[in-house]
Amino acid sequence: MPPDFRAMLRGASLRVTGPRLAVLDAVHEHAHADTDTVIQRVRADLPTVSHQAVYDVLRALTVAGLVRRIQPAGSVARYEARVGDNHHHVVCRDCGRIDDVDCAVGQPPCLTASDDHGFTVEEAEVIYWGRCPDCASPSRVSTDQP
């Protein structure tokens, strides 16, 4: 069953508007979407919506905790619907593919700061870097080599 975006917005004390519904739908349909992807998807339903309106909605949804903004080094901001579980990400160095990784298992040194400097730590963000299966395949590696 698809999420009830209207209830989500109301639950976050946000007005239900066409652009907000369209942005939520775009982020739920396209995991780790960049802003351009969200704008294109929203404009498929609402052709006259402005770039600024989408940016404003993304900001409001992020502040409300309905979407999460991530920005791996060297990448544009990305948005995802998976919120509230402190999951991490794996990023392909070659193609930029991003996938979710559940919280570290075993000894989780990434989740406990050696010195929190008095902060109350609420979240840890870990990004694993490597090559996705497509980019790491032997056929891809051999054809990319000079």
Secondary structure, 3 states (H helix, E strand, C coil): CCCCHHHHHHHCCCCCCHHHHHHHHHHHHCCCEEHHHHHHHHHHHCCCCCHHHHHHHHHHHHHCCCCEEECCCCCCCEEECCCCCCCEEEEECCCCCEEEECCCCCCCHHHCCCCCCCCCCCCCCCEEEECCHHHHCHHHHHHHCC
